[in-house]
Amino acid sequence: MADALQRTPVTLVTGLHRTTNARIAYTLLRPGTTVVSHDLRDVATGRVTRIEHRMAPDGVDSLMIDDIELEHGCVSCTLRLDLLPMLRALHRDPDVEWIVVLLDPAIEPETLSVEIRHTIVEAHGAVPAPAGTDVEIVATVCGIDAPTWLADATGDLTLHESDLVASEDERTIAQVTVGQTRFADAIIVDNADSSDSAYDLARLHATLLRLAPAAGMRTLNSQQSLTRDIVESSISTAQPESPRGRPTHPFDPLLAGSPELDSDCGVALVPFEADRPFHPTRLHDALDVLLDGVVTARGRLWLASDPDDVMWVDSAGGALGIRHVGTWIACADDSARVAPEHRALAALRWDPEYGDRHTSLTVLCHRADPDTIVRTLSAALVTDDEMARGPGFLAALPSPFGHAHRDPCDNLDRPGDSAADPMTTTRTESRTDREGE
């Protein structure tokens, strides 16, 4: 049995296309490796198909296919009730040296990473604990279908509408595929010769290099074989800033991996910074600028109506959400728990009057005009005259987002908080929602 202090390495394979993902995962099958997958297409009925394909250290293959019944049919139940305990059990199997988890397209790897780190599950012969005590995500590989990825990443169809799941899953294809790609340490672009033109392929590359700048990337056409060497070399060329299984935190650098800021093939990464708050109503009216011609936007918001609360905006294609992810250090007492990355960022930009409050966004656009984005967001900030009326006036401004402030003020950055956590959603809307306003 593996030493309990030596965690079993896990490689995640993710992406929207099952065939591409399976090809990637099975190139990694070698002696001592187990490939685990769950098919969630019937999860709404409470049935999930689990496949375990392992190669023993002596090279002997075995395949186990089981239909498992879940009391509550959902993605999170599958993780908590079957996959996480299974990871702990595999860690204790003397024939398992490496685990490859082939994720169903409906599972986002960052969500799984959070679950592995923080969800306590039972395992035979072990005390209840998170699976992360036994296993460690060492790499995430994302398969990309060249002709379809950009359209998927900029649309507003839900998983249910796209037949990826049978249940009424409100997440959009764009949210899922952008999240899968952003969390990748390695990207395999498949079917490159099926793109409509060389320009389309170049535009896809420009987008991926800005969305996941620290990831290693390989591009294949339909005539090229996908080999283990190709997958492993893409993993090995990932930069140190790549996630390596670490969930995103709200105060992480938004430009980690030093992405290119200049435009290429009409694709541009637009940073937006402000040391004054947004007027909530004007920001709501300005959100259309993040829903058309934009692949994704994310970052921290300072809302005048919620001066103590760090708000997080995250968009993908035609869907956008704003939620509460923490509290500014400026309103906390000395006993408050503050994440190290939050304290480091605050020290870099502390204002004598407003402390660490600020807005910092990055917007990845593929058709939108960067100058229009900056101009529209700037116009949504409070004016000098409004700032002069004082904090009481600003806090009393009506907010279409609702109010997310939590008491006491020192309820900061709980262990496990990340930008991927299902925290309080104050507003989620889509391009379709806004067209109906």
Disulfide bonds with the S-S distance in Angstrom:
none
